[in-house]
Amino acid sequence: MHDDPILDGLNEAQRDAVTHEGSPLLVVAGAGSGKTRVITRRIAWRIRAGLLPWRTLAITFTNKAAGEMRERVASLVGDSRVWLSTFHALGARFLRMEADAFGVDPNFTIFDAQDQATLLREILKQQGLGGREHRPRDYAAAISSLKNLGELPPEEETGDRELDVYRAYERALEESRALDFDDLLCRTVRGLEADDALRDRLAGRFDTVLIDEYQDTNRIQYRLVRLLVDGHRDVCATGDPDQSIYRWRGADVRNILDFERDFPGTRVVKLEENYRSTNGILKAASVLIAHNTQRVERELWSRLGDGEPIRIAAASTEGDEARQVVQGVERAIADGYGPHEIAVFYRTNASSRAIEQALRDRNLPYVIVGAVEFYERREVKDLLAYLRLLVNPRDVLDLQRVVNVPSRGIGTKSFAALRSHAEATGRPVREVVFDADAIPGLRPAGRRAIRGFAELLEDLLAMPTSPVRPILERVIERIGYRRYLQDADDPLTDERLENVDELVRALHEYDLATPDGSLERFLAETALVRSREADADDEPRITLMTLHAAKGLEYPVVFVTSLEEGILPHSRSMDSDDAIEEERRLLYVGMTRAQRRLSLSYARSRGGYGGSFGGVSIPSRFLTELPEALIEGRLPGRRSLEVVDDSAWFEPEAYDDAPPFEPGDRVIHDRFGVGRVVRLSGFGPTAKVTVDFLEVGQKKLILEYAALRKALGGVE
């Protein structure tokens, strides 16, 4: 302990980082090593030593982080006049301060992504460009790349569509006296590089520059840092190359790896003592990340002891995996952990659906961070609205939601006329759709569009109401919903498509688990799910989130799910070594969020059995890289990475005359848990089994697809 409040509670490496002077400083801060404490106390230390607060620049990535750092500094030295800012806020401030020198209007407005999309949509329309080949977001990405490369728009039309749209876009921004987010940094950097006097004027305002989360900087941010510190070289960067997980946003891990080359004489301080996790978790994560080549070698350690071994769980299906996770959650709660101390991570948001279902089945409260519940996502609600419309002819709200999704020319006036006619005649709104010629006030185009919608409904209504999955697949096919999502100017398109596939899987599972089910029953169950979510109170909840959203957080108990090839690492990362390394860093981040208990899991078959849903999942290569000595449970062998089609492992048994169960046998089902066989009927593939489950009562299942297995203990 130290009497000095600035140094109080710091370990030796942290004190070195706080008090270092005389050369550039790179603080390589491992997960949970107290990085924020170090950078705020370093600012306080330098101010107390005589550095003027307003000549200190600290850059971070969020306004929230900047505010928290300002409060901490003020509490230590009583002065909060430090320049604490995000990169974009700093660029905007420079541009307004020196508007004439940068050649911008000092009262410029800032166009966000939505403003930018609206502007580009209008430009593309003016130039006769549309459809999937000319989406505003694609042009926005191209323009962003050009700006970050320092490319100015052409003065005259070139015949190159991309450049001509760029030219028109920049002219429109100028007419609006506006800048986009890229301009805030690109114009700043371009101006500083072109005008030595301007650079000296702005860089000369600061005696020291500190950059937090340096591993997340992109190249334009890197260039800005270089311009601001090359004069005095009093610079400190903190970060962790092992936690660089935003490559898709332009982050370049080379920036932190090349820091010593960029600033000769750099002192490197490694923060290796972890205050968050047990040594077992840290050692396993360290062994995993050591397979990366783009990193700084170091050894994380903790005073918290070895702790529990890491649990590896292999499941037959995603439903089985979700049930195992929930069993682990219940064990943790029984061991004294609160629901708010437990988190479940996954690579993509679509993976939350099975976890949500399993938690609801056990009445466990949860919250999804960074996304909405599965059944509240826009694309899921669209498709469920179509299904509800098929069973409820008076459902006005669902008809209003889908009547023009995808767009078919039924605008608000046409729908108002349709609804008014239904009210005037007392007929169900869906029925009125089939009588478009009788609806007054419709224009010919609107009448034709409603007739087309009626043909769609007629086709869908002709289908049997069970099984349910084919109905949904027919809806998706007939309305061209996947193409509709692909053509949309939406950065979440891939995620939305994954959610559509996950909804199809959900209906497939329902069909297998409920042979006597129907569309009406499925929708009723879904409505109950949504009602429970809407009525939930503020009780402590289990946290569900993607691995990207988990960065910077910590929980005593963590589950990382869906550790399979194609999910983590993601299929989009397979053709790049750099991308694979980032996927490994993503798992490393997830593992190091855990403080006391960590479980990793994968499913051997994702999506259930049958048809296109019977594919075998290959365990993630990252699981084979973990140290077996720290693991509880069997690691998948490296041979499994070479398996392309080993479906014999996981195919359900084909039953002949003698089923494998008898009345009285205790069995386990992936979704319904433990139950007792009541009766069996039929033979071969159509054989059925009735099981009385402890939690959900009696269910009649098709034996071939039920994936039942005998529970320990045999017969009751």
N, C-alpha and C positions, 0 to 999 in steps of 0.2 A: 504494500500500500504506500501511497505517496501523499504528502500534505498538499501538494499542488493539485487543485481540482481538475486541471486540464489533463494531467497524467494519471490521475487516480483511477485504479482499476485496469490499467493497460498492461498487457504482457510486454516482454522485451522487444519483440518485433514491432508491435504497435507503437511503442515509444520511439523506436528508431524512425519509423515512418512519420510520426508527428513532429519530431524535432530536427529532422535532417535539413540541412541548408548547404548551399554552395554548388549544387549541380542538379541537373534534371533528376526526377525521381519517378520510378515506376513501382507501384504497389500492386503485386500480384496477389489478389485477395481470394483465397479459396472460399468455397461455400460455407456460410455460417461463421466466418472468421472476424466479424466486426468491422467491415469495410466502412460503413457509414459513420460509425463512431470515429474512425481514424481520420477521415477527410474533414469532418466538422471540427475535430479537435486540432487538426493541423492548421486550419484557417484561424481558429482562436489563438493558437500558439504564435503564429506569425503576426497577428494583430497586436498581441500583448508585447511582442518583441519590437514593435515600432512600425509595422506595416500599416498604412492607412486603409481602413476598411473599404472605402470607395475606390481604391486602386487594386482591389482584389477581385478577380473574376473566377467564379466557380460555375461550371456548366454541367447540367445533368439532363435527364431525358424526360422528366415529367414535372409539371408545375407543382404537383403534390410533394414530390421529393425535394424540390427547391424550397418550398415553404417550410417543410420540416427541418431542413438544414439551416435555414435562416433562424428559426426559433431556437435551435440548439446552440448556434453561435452566439445569439443574443443572450442566452442564459449563462454562457461562460464568460463573456467579456462585456456585456451590457451595451453592445452596439450591433445593429443589424443592417448597416448601410453597405454591406457587401453586395457586389453585382452577382446575384444568384439567379440563373436563368437557364431555360432550355435553349438549344441551338437555334430553333426557329424564332423564338422570342428575341434572342440576341440580334439575329439578322434584321428583324423588323425594326428594332430600336436603332441600329446603325443606319438603316435606310432612311428613317425619319429624321435622325439627327443631321445627316449629311445628304439630304435629298438632292440638292443641286449637283453635288459632286458625283452622285450615283445616277443622275439623270432620271429621277422619278418624281412624281407629284408627292409632296410631303403628306397630303391627306389621302393617300391611296387606301383603297379597301382591299381586304384579303379574301380571295375566292377559295372556299373549301372544296372538297371533292364533289359535293352535290352541285355547287355553282359551276364548277369546271365541266361536269357531265352535261348540264343543261346547255352551256355555251357550245360545247362540241357537238351536241345533238343538232343544234340549230345550224351550225356551220356545215355539217355533213348533209343536212337536208338541202341547204342552199346549193351545195355542189353536186346534188343528185346522187349521194352515196348513202346506202342503207343496207339493211339485212345483216345477217350474221357476219359477213365479211367486213363490215364497216361499223363496228361497235365503238361508241364513244370511249369506253374504258381502254380499249386497245390503242386508240390514238392517244389517249392521255398517257399511257405507259410509254409509248414511243416518244412523245414530246418530252416527258420527264427524262428519258435516257439522253435525248439530244441536248437538253439543257445541262444535265450533269456532266456531259462530255465537253461542254463549252461551245456547242454548235449554235450559232445564231440563225434565225429564220432567214430565208432568201429574200432579197429585195424585190425580185420580180417572180412571176409564176414560172415554174420549171417543168411542169408536166408530170412531176413526181407527186403522186397523191399525198403521201405522208408529209413531204416538205411543204406542199401547197396548203394543206390543212394547218400545219404548224404556222405558216405565214399568216393565214387568216385568223387563227386563234390569237396570235400575238397582237395583231391589229385590233381585234375586238377587246382584248384586255386593256390596251392603251386608250381606246375610246371610252371605256368604262372607268378609267383611272384606277385600275385594279392590278394586283399581283396574285399569283397562285403560290402555294407553299414552296414549290421548288425555287421560285424567284427569290424568296426571302434569303436563301443561302446562295444560290447561283449568282444572283446580281451582286450580292455582297462580295463574294469571292472574286468575281470577275472585275469589279471595281477596285478592290484592294490590289489585285495583281497588276492592274493597268496603271495605277496612280500611286507612286511611291510616297508622295506627300500625304495623300489620304490615308495610306496604310500607316505611316508614321504617326499621324494625328490620332487615329483610333487605337492602334496597338500601344501607343505611348500613354494611354490612359491607365494602363495596368502594369503593376510591378511583378505580379505573379498570376499564373493561370492554372486552375485545377480542373480536370475533366473526370467526371465519374462515369462508370460503366463504359470504359474506353473500348471494350471488345465489341460494343454495339454500334460504333461509329461507322458511317459509310465514307466513301472517298471524298465527297465534297465537304463533309464535316472535318475530315482529316486535313484537307487543304486549308480550311479556315483556321484550325488550330495552329498549323505551321506558320501562317501569316501573322498571327497574333503574338507568337512567342519567339520567333527567330531573332528578334532584336535583343532580348534580354535572356532568353533561354531558362528563365525561372518557371519551370513547368512541372506539374505533378499529374500523373494519370493513374487512376485505379481501375482495376477490372480483373477479369478471369477468362482467359481464352477457352477454358473448359466449359464455360457457360454462354458461349456465343451461339445463340439459337435463332437469330433473326436474319439469316442469309437471304430469305425470300423478301425481306424489306430493304435489302441493299447493304446490310451490315457486312463488314469485311474484317475477318479475324486477323488478316495480315497487319492491320493498323497497330494492334497491340503487340503482335509478334515482332514487328520491325521497329519498335520504339527505341531500342538501344542503338540501332543503326541510324535512325533519324536524328537522335540526340546523343552524340558521342559523349562519353563520360557519365552516362546515366548510372545512378545507384538503383539497384533492384532490391526491394525488400519483399520477402515472401511471407504472407500471413498464413501459417499452416495450422495453428491451433484452432480447432473448430469448437464453438460453444453450443452447438445445436444437437449433434447426433452422437450415437455411441460408436465406438471404434469398429465394431463389426460392420455397420452400415458404411462407414467411411472407407474401410479397407476394401470392401467389395466394390464400391463405386470407383475407388482409385485403380483397382485392377482392371475394371472395365475401360475406363477412360485412357489407360496407358496404351491401349491399342490404337489410339489416334496419333498421328505424326505432327499435327499442327497444334502444339501446346508447349507450355513451360513446365519442365519437370519439377515436382514438389511432392511432399508427403503430408497429407492431412492426418491429424491425430486429435484425440479428445481426452479430457480427464474424466469422462463419464463412464469409463469401463467398456468391456466388450459388448455387453448387452445381449439381447436375444439373437439367435441366428435368423438369417433372412429366409422367409418361406417361399418356396416355388410350388405353384399349384398347376397341374395339368388337368384340363377338363375336356369332356367329350364334345360339348357344343358350347356356344356362347351363353345359352340359358343355364347350363351346368356351371360355367365359369361365374356367371352373375350370382347364382345361388351359393357357390363356395365363398365368394367375396362377402355376401351378406352373412353367412355363418361366421366368417372372420370378424365382421363388424359386431355381431352379437357377442362373440367371445370377448372382444375388446371392451364392450360396454359392461359385460359381466365382471371383467377384471378391474373396473373402476374408471375407465376412460369415458368422458362425456361425448355425446354425438358430435359436438362442435370441435372435438379434438381429433376427428377421424376424417380422412380425405380419400377419395377415389379418383385416380387420374387415368386418362386415356389419350390416344393420339389424335382422334378426330371426334367431333361432336356427335356424329351418328352412333358412336359406340355407347353413348349414354343410355339408349333406349332399354337394352336388356337389364342394365344395372337399376334403372328407375323402376322397371317392372318388378324386379326381385325385391327391392326395398319396399315398394307398395304392398306386395304380397305379405310382407311381415310387419306392415304398419310402422315402418321406420321413417322418421321425418328427414328430408334432405333438401338441399338447395343447390341449384346449378349456377356456377359463377361464369360470367362471360357469355352466357347463352340462355335461351329460354327452355323450359321443359319440352321434351320431344314432341308431345302432342299439341304444343302451342306454337310450333315453328310454322312459318307461313306456308311452305310447300306441303307440309303435313295437313294443315287445316284446309288448304285448297282441295286436296284429294278426299279428305274425310267429308267435306261439304258435298262433293259429288255423290259419295256413297249414301249420306243421309238423305239427299234429295231423292234417291231411288226408293227409299222406304217410307218417306213422309211427303205426300203431295202438297201439304199446306205449309211447308217450311220456306217462308219468304226470305229469311235472312240468308240461308244457304244458297237459294236460287240467286239472290242478289250478288253473293260472293263469286259464283262461278259462271254466271250467265255470259260474261265477257272475258273469261279466263280459260285458255288463251283468247286474245282479242279476236272477236268474230263480227264486230260492227254493231253490237247492241249497246248503245250508249245510255246515258242516264235518262234522256227523254223517252226513248223506246221502252226502257224498263218501267218508267213511271206510268206510261200508257198501259202496259201489260198489267201492272199491279192494280191500277185504278179499275180496269175492266174486271179483274178478279173480284175486287171488293164490291163493285156495282152488281155483279151477277151472283155473288155468293158462292162462287166456284173455287176449288183449290187452285192456287197460283200455277202449280205444275200442269194442271189440266188445261188451263187457258193457253199455255204455250202451244198446245196441239191444235189450237183454233185461231191461228194468227190472222186469218182473213177477216175474222169478226171483231178484231180489236180496233176501235176507232182511234183516229189521230196518229196512226203510224205512217211514216213515209215508206215508199216502195223498198228502199234499201233496208230499212229496219224490219219490214215485214219478211223480206227474203232471209235476213239473218236469223229471225226467230224460227222460221220454218226449218232452217238448217240445224238449229239447236234442238228442235223437236225431233228431227230424224236421229240425232245423236242419242237423245233420251230414249227413243223407241228401241234403238238397238240395244242399249244397256238394260232396259227394263225387260227385254226378252230373255235375259240370262237367268238361270236358276239362282236362288239366294244362298246356295251352299254347294260346294265349298266357297270360301270368301275370297281367297287369293286370286283366282281367275277373274273375278269381277273387277278388282282393282287393276290388274294387269290390262284388262280390256279398256278401262277408263283411260289409263295412261297412254295406251296405244291409240285409241280413237281420237283423243284430243291433242295428241302430239306433245304431251307435257314435257318430256325430256328435251325435245327440240326447243320448246318454248323457253325452258330454263337456260339452255345453251345459247340461245339467241339474245337473251337479256343482257343488258349492260350492267352486270352485277358482279362485284368481286367475290361474292359468296357462292357463285354458280356451282363450283365443284362440291362444296359442302352441302348445298341444297340437293344435288343429285345423289349424294351419299345418303341423305335423309330419305329420299324417295325409295331407294333400294332397301333401306332399313325398315320402312313401313311395309314393303312387300314381304320382307322376312317376318315381320310381326304377324301378318295375316297368315303366312305359311305355318308358323308355329301354332297359331290359333286353330287352324284346320287340323293339324296333327293331334293337338291336345283335346280337341272338342269335335269328334266326328259327327255328333248330332247338333252341332252349332249352326248358326245362320248369320246372315248379314245384320239382321235386327239385333240379335244377341250380342254380336261383336260391338256394334255401335253403342248399345246400352252399357256394356262394360267400360268402353272408352269414356262415355259420358260420366260414369261414376268416378273414374280416375281423375278427370278434369275437375269434377265437383269437389273431390277431396283436396286437390291442390288449391282450389280457389278458397276453400273454407279453412285452410290451415292457419294456425296461429303463429306466434313468434317464439315457439319453443326452440331449444337448441337443435341444430340440424347437422347431419352428415354433409360434407361438401363434395360436390362432383365438379370436375373441371378438366380441360385439356392440359396437357403437359406444358404447352406454351404459356397458358394463363397462370401456371403454378410458380413460375420464376419469382423469387423474392419472398415466397411464403414458407411457412413451416407448420407441421402438424405432428403431434406425438405418434399417430398411427397413420400409415399411408399404404394404399393398395395401388399398384400400377397394373393395368389390365391390357388385354389384346396384344400381347407380345408375340406377334407373328410376322413372318415375312410378308411384305406388301402392306402392312399396317404400321409396324415399327421395326425395321425401317420401312418408310412409306414407299409405295410402288413408284412414285414420281422421283425417288432418289436413287434408284437402282443403277443408273447409268453413269454415276459420277462418284469418284472417291471422296471429293470434298463434301458432297451431299450426304454420303454415308457417314462421314465423320460428324457432320452436324446432327444427324439422327442419333448417333451414339451419345453426343453431348446432351441431346434432349432427354434420353433415358437417365443419364448422369444427373441432370437437373432434377428429374423426378425422384430419383433415389435419395438425393441429398436434401430433399424437403422433409424426410422422415427423421424424427427425433429419437424414437424408442423402438418402434415396431414397423417392419417393412415386409410386404408380401408382393410377389410378382406372379402373374398368371397368364396362361394362354389357353386357347381352345384348339383341339385337334380338327374340328370341323365347325366352320362358322356359317350359320344360317339354317341349320337343321338338315335333315335327310331328305333325299328325293329330288329328282329333276336337276335343275341348274343349281340347287342349293346343297348338293351333296359333295362339294369339293373338299379335298383334304387341305387343312392349313399346316404350314410348315413352321415350327417354332422359330422365333427370331434368332438370328445368328448371335445377337448380343447375349442371349442366355448362355450360350456355350462358352462365352468369354469370362464368366463369373467364376470366382474361386470356390471349388467344391467344398473346401473345409469350412466355409462360412455359411453354407446353405443347409436348410432343413427341407428335405424333399429331393426328388431325383432330377438332376439337370438333364435336359434333352441331349442325346449324343450328337456329335458332329455329323454322324451319318445322316441324321434327319434333314440336314441342310441340302443333301443331295437327292432327297426323295422328290420325285416329280408326280408320280401317281402311285400311291401306296394305299389305295382306298380299302384294301382288304383289312387294314388295321381297324378301320372305323365303320365299315358297313354294318347296318343292323342285321341280325341273324335272320335267315329265311326259315320260317317255322314250317315243318311238315305236319305230320299227324300228332306228334307229341310236343305240346308247348313246354317251355322250360319252367313254368310255374304251376303251382297247385293252389287251390283255395286255402287260405290261412298263411301263405308265404308273406313275409315282410319284404317290401320292395322300396326302391328309391326312384323317383322321377325327377328329371332335370329342373322342372318348374314347380311341381306341386309338393316335392319333398318326400317324406316317409309315409307309407301307407300299407294296408293289408289287402291282399287279393281276396275278393269276394266270390267272383265266378269267372269262368271262361266259356266262350261260345264260338262256334265256327271252326274252320280248319284252314291251313295254309295262309296265304297273304292276307285274307280277309278276316282272320281270327280276331276276336275282340276279347278284352279283359276289363272287368269292372274292379276298380280299386277304391277302397275307402281310405282317403288320405286324412291325416291328423288335422291338417290346417284348413283344407278346402272341401272336405266331405267327399262324396262318391263321384267318380269320373269314369266314363266308359271310353276306352282307348283302343285304337287299332294296334294290335300287338306288334306288327312288323315295324311300325314307325315310332312306337312309344319310347323306345330306348330305356326300358325298365331294367333294373338290375337288382339282384337280391341284396337286402340289407344284412349287416352283421347281426347274428342272432337267430337267423333262419326262420323257424315257424313259431307263431304265437300260440 
